[in-house]
Amino acid sequence: MKYIMINKENFKNFLIKEKKSMFPIEPDLVIDFYLSIKIFIINDIAEKCKSYFNENIILFDAAVENDKGDIPSIYKLIYFKEYTYGSTNVHIYTSKNNELFISEEFAGFLFNLLKKSPNPIEFRWVD
């Protein structure tokens, strides 16, 4: 399986681009690299992605804070269990260097889901 690595230096080349909204609506996807990687996916999209979340993933209900006020708890937080390199059928995982690895197959699937939605996508970094 081929993977795409995402970190602060190369995320601009990532298939999924950040989208802003003129209106205060919750984003479909938030990838937060502050301290440790956190990924929040809005519930209806998370449900469609479940087949890609397997042995190394636990999903938790979550909320995302932003500067527009509180967002309802309609997200799934992807929690990464310890990943054993060489495990089969793992589509998304993190490294100890705070890098995110997404399989090309899953990135394409997620891209196709998100491009149909007008809702924003956010990437958050430590400045």
C-alpha positions, 0 to 999 in steps of 0.5 A: 500500500502506498502512503501520503505523508502529511506534515507542516512542510508538505501539506500544501501538496496534499490532495485535500485542500483547506476550504474556507467559508464565508458563513459560520458553519462547522467544517467537515474535516479538521486536521489539528497538528497542535501537540499531537495529531487530532483528526475530526470528521463530521459524523455523516462523512465518518460513517462513510469512511468506517471501512478504512478505520480498522485495527489501529483506529478508535472513533470517539464523539467529539466537539471542535472549538473555533473562534466562531463559538462552540460547535455541536458534538457532531464529530468523530475524533480519530484516536490512533492506537499504537501502530505496528509497522507491517500490519496489513490493511492500515489506511491511516496512522501517525508517526512519533514525529507528528506526521500523518500517513494516509493511504493513497486509496483512502485519501482519494476516497475522502477527497471525493466525499469532501469535494461534493460538500460546500463545508469548509476543511481546516488544517491547524498548526502550532505557530 
